[in-house]
Amino acid sequence: MDIQAFTDEGLGNSTYLVDIGDRRALALDPPRDVTTLRMAAEAHGLSIAYTVETHLHADFVSGSRELAAVGATVVAARASDLAFPHRPLEDGDILDLGGLGLEAIATPGHTPEHLSYLLRDGSTPLALFSGGALLPGSVARTDLIAPDQTEPLARALYRSLHARILALPDDLAVYPTHGGGSFCSSAATGERTTTIGRERAANPLLLAPDEDTFVALLEESFGTYPTYFTRLREVNRRGPRILGQLSDLAPLGLPDVDRLRADGAELIDVRPMGAYAAGHIPGSLSIALRPAFASWLGWVVSQDRQLVFVLDRPQDRSDLVRQALGIGYEALAGEVAGGFEAWRDAGRPVSATGFTRTPSVAGPVLDVRQTAEFRQGHVNGAMAIELGSVQLAAGDVPDDVTVMCGHGERAMTAASLLERSGRDATVFEGSPDDWAKASGERLERDQ
């Protein structure tokens, strides 16, 4: 049995391509851009016959419709109520793959309709695709549906785990969709796959002595999550627009950029943070193009605005488009033709942001990391506001603040938001540990 994993390091998710025999393959929880999946299948002489969904995803747009457009059958939980053609399965149903079977196991918790899938050869279990029901060292969160559903879903997940998943053999390989780095998961290890036995022995949530303790531990682990999560379940239920091939970013002359901005377009500078700090278009938002680009785009930029981008020449336009479309951002107006240099050379106004590796000896410090990161160690006296909340809390931030995060990219995004509100900010290039080494200060840790 050949199972290939394709991991999106930015979103923290894995997609699987399974050779099911007779030159056919099955894809499980595919991302919107299925180019890599299709190329991998073709390289092995396979065609993708089935595309299987474990649940309605909140953190990425599914690629199942893309695969269906080229001949695959979509398989999903009947309770997903998909609004496009698919093969609906319920608990206990077995999809005949021609020699192998794929058994649907109802595992509500992460979402109400969640199915895990047991790949079998006759009565012999081969692999469990657990979606968000079981992750290495963790489970996926249950608070993405509605506040009043968080606890009932947590209790449902406890029962799914103990009644269904832990009934499987200890040596069974487990292939989850969510993993470390995914905002859909509670705290997790860096491993992508696991076994039933390993999780039975070491997963802190599975070691909880009872359901109430499990629920309490799980709910304590929840942090904030990107705002775009609230709308993608419905996008995936209805079925996203079929892309075919990814389009290029259109080049936009400065008059076009002016017109789009006057109509409310968002100008996003995706160059490295140092380039942005040295000079940028006033009012532009810094979100450096990196694996985590989509998460922060979806957190701080409204989905209903036209997007205009500023890039350096060597940056990967296709990666930007893939990440934006992958979370449902469709209004990609294009990029500033000639980049920042064209703007500057035209004599347009230019802004700069302070950027330093020297700890501030005086003045306020703003830490924009997630709360859990802040508690693990932070600069003495630092103000904590998560990046996702900076725009709303800008009025509470003092002027001439030094902004920091884990490396500098999130801090630069925060500084660009603060600049819009009329505040001056300097970005510290580094982590709290870097600050402590340079200053000789000890970090504070919250108990």
Buried (B, 14 or more C-beta within 10 A) or exposed (E): EEBBEBEBEBBBBBBBBBBBBEEBBBBBBBBBBBBBBBEBBEEEEBBBBBBBBBBBBBBBBBBBBBBBEEEBBBBBBBBBEBEBEBEBBEBEBBBEBEEBBBBBBBBBBBBBBBBBBBBBEEEEBBBBBBBBBBBBBBBBBBBBBEEEBBBBBBBBBBBBBEEBBBEBEEEBBBBBBBBBBBBBBBBBBEEBBBBBBBBBEEBBBBEBEEBEEBBBBBBEBBEBBBBBBEBBBEBBBEBBEEBEEBEEBEEBEBEBBEEBBEEEBBBBBBBBBEBBBBBBBEEBBBBBBBBBBBBBBBBBBEBEBBBBBBBBEEBEBEBBBBBBBBBBBBEBBBBBBBBBEBBBEEEBEEBEBBBEEEBBEEEBBBBBBBBEBBBEBBBEEBBBBBBBBBBEBBEEBEEEBBBBBBBBBBBBBBBBBBBBBEBEBBBBBBBBEBBBEEBEBEBBEEE
